[in-house]
Structures are given as C-alpha cells and as structure tokens.
Amino acid sequence: MLIPEIKQERLYQKIANLIIKLINDNVFPPGSFLPPERELAKQLGVSRSSLREALIVLEISGWIIIQSGNGIIVSDNKHSPVDYTIEEILYVRDLVDSHCARLAALAN
C-alpha cells in the first residue's frame, strides 16, 4: 500500500484554495465582488501581503478579475478539472520572475 505524502501548503495557497471553495459554494457567485482587500484580510485573519499573493494566483488562473479602483470581481469563467493547478501557475511564475530578474541585472 502506498502512503500518500503530506504536502505542506504555503499560506497564500491555503488562502487561494479557501477563496476558490467560497466561490464554488456560491458564497461569492460569479459577477459579485469580494470584500475590499483590507476587510477580507481581517475576516480571514491573514496579512494583506499574503492575501495579495493569493489574489495574484486567483487572477492568473482566471477565478477573479482585479480592477484597480473598482474592486475584485468573481469571474464567470467556468473552471474544469483540466485547468492549471495553483502549484503549476506558481512554478511558471517563478520561472518568469527569475528570468526577468536576470535580464534586469544584465541591463544594469
């Protein structure tokens, strides 16, 4: 029998997964606004920086749309099991960020 590995999640991953669950449970239906960032961080008991990381992941994966000065809207895109996982998105983001940092260092 194979025993599954216990995977430790980072806080922003837990926050993103919780928000996805709230969206799927229709607490935040498509087209609705999430609470303002400061209020949402307070309700979740997390820092705004951890919440921002989670929101970036959710925006990249199409769960939400962040409109500066307007708020955070729940996307009405339908998500299927073939969508990218949060871990895959973060892996690609790490690759892109490190490449951009390398290019910026070479430019100076």
C-alpha positions, 0 to 999 in steps of 0.5 A: 500500500502506498502512503500518500505524502503530506504536502505542506501548503504555503499560506497564500495557497491555503488562502487561494484554495479557501477563496476558490471553495467560497466561490464554488459554494456560491458564497461569492457567485460569479459577477459579485465582488469580494470584500475590499482587500483590507476587510477580507484580510481581517475576516480571514485573519491573514496579512494583506501581503499574503492575501495579495499573493493569493489574489495574484494566483486567483487572477492568473488562473482566471477565478477573479478579475482585479480592477484597480479602483473598482474592486475584485470581481468573481469571474464567470469563467467556468473552471474544469478539472483540466485547468492549471493547478495553483502549484503549476501557475506558481512554478511558471511564475517563478520561472518568469520572475527569475528570468526577468530578474536576470535580464534586469541585472544584465541591463544594469 
